[in-house]
Amino acid sequence: MRNRFGVELPIIQSPVMRIEDNIFELRRGMFEALIFTSENAVNAAAAQEHLRGLPAYCVGAQTAKTAAEAGFDTRTGRGNAEDLIGFIQASDPRGLLLHVRGEHTRGDVTQGLERVGVRAREVIAYRQIPVAMNEAAKDALMGENLVILPLFSPRSAELFLKEAVEIRAPLSIVAMSEAVETVVSGSIKAQIVVAKRPDADSIVEAMAGLLDAV
């Protein structure tokens, strides 16, 4: 972290969930294109090698990058479900689309597409299993030093709030989107900053901005 922020920082990794794949099987030719709103969904679909090469509508740049590297023919949205629905509608797809997604998701892409006349179905490719916060993370939240916490999804925010029973440290949260901000706002005493774009690079930029202000 020294190269990015210019200082040596302690980094604590404490995932709030783990990914567990669901068993599913798709035949090529069933769908005109796939829809990906997460990298985990890309990885699940890519495990079925016969699907590679299919067109894939991706929610944002990072998901599209992962999909392209996995061999899908990608089209990239602007980072959230609502924009993705409009983007897909504007492309005027003729066949059936399949949203490959996790068990927990915000923004019902399939129903949104059906409402605007685009035929779509979905498959649950993986589950997000809650994981208990580790002791290092609990100690940091109970300490006196500033804690900067990135939250990448509303689901992550919900799970963090369940785990964070008591917080004494000054806390700054970097939310990937306004949907994440909505979950934590008013539920916890913290400074909340929303990333300029819903991607990992913008999360890091926002974290750096918080450090500059210290």
Long-range contacts (C-beta under 8 A, 24 or more apart in sequence): 4-204, 4-208, 5-207, 5-208, 5-211, 7-211, 9-211, 12-134, 12-136, 12-137, 12-140, 14-133, 14-134, 14-136, 14-137, 15-131, 16-130, 16-131, 16-133, 16-156, 16-159, 16-160, 16-163, 17-128, 17-129, 17-130, 17-131, 17-155, 17-156, 17-159, 18-128, 18-129, 18-131, 19-102, 19-126, 19-127, 19-128, 19-129, 20-126, 20-127, 20-128, 20-129, 21-47, 21-125, 21-126, 22-103, 22-124, 22-125, 22-126, 22-127, 24-123, 24-124, 24-125, 26-51, 26-98, 26-123, 28-54, 30-96, 30-98, 31-95, 31-96, 31-97, 31-98, 31-121, 32-93, 32-94, 32-95, 32-96, 32-97, 33-57, 33-93, 33-95, 33-97, 33-98, 34-72, 34-97, 34-98, 34-99, 34-100, 35-84, 35-88, 35-97, 35-98, 35-99, 35-100, 35-101, 35-109, 35-120, 36-63, 36-67, 36-72, 36-100, 37-63, 37-81, 37-84, 37-99, 37-101, 37-105, 37-107, 37-109, 38-63, 38-101, 38-102, 39-63, 39-66, 40-102, 40-125, 40-126, 41-100, 41-101, 41-102, 41-125, 41-126, 42-66, 42-67, 42-70, 42-72, 42-100, 43-70, 44-100, 44-125, 44-126, 45-70, 45-72, 45-100, 45-125, 46-70, 46-71, 46-72, 57-84, 57-87, 57-88, 57-91, 57-97, 59-84, 60-197, 60-198, 60-199, 61-199, 62-199, 62-200, 79-177, 79-197, 79-198, 79-199, 80-107, 80-177, 80-179, 80-198, 81-105, 81-106, 81-107, 81-108, 81-109, 81-112, 82-107, 82-112, 84-109, 85-109, 85-112, 85-113, 85-116, 88-113, 88-118, 89-113, 89-116, 89-117, 89-118, 93-118, 93-119, 95-119, 96-120, 96-121, 97-121, 98-122, 98-123, 99-123, 100-125, 101-125, 102-126, 102-127, 102-128, 103-127, 103-128, 104-128, 104-155, 105-155, 106-153, 106-154, 106-155, 106-179, 107-179, 128-155, 130-159, 130-162, 132-163, 133-160, 133-163, 133-164, 140-169, 141-166, 141-167, 141-168, 141-169, 141-171, 142-166, 142-167, 142-168, 142-169, 143-168, 143-169, 144-168, 144-169, 145-169, 145-170, 146-170, 146-171, 146-172, 146-214, 147-171, 147-172, 148-172, 148-173, 148-174, 148-207, 148-210, 148-211, 149-173, 149-174, 149-190, 150-174, 150-176, 150-203, 150-207, 151-175, 151-176, 151-180, 151-184, 152-176, 152-180, 152-200, 152-203, 153-180, 154-179, 154-180, 154-182, 154-183, 156-180, 157-183, 157-184, 158-183, 160-184, 161-187, 161-188, 164-188, 172-210, 174-203, 174-206, 174-207, 174-210, 176-202, 176-203
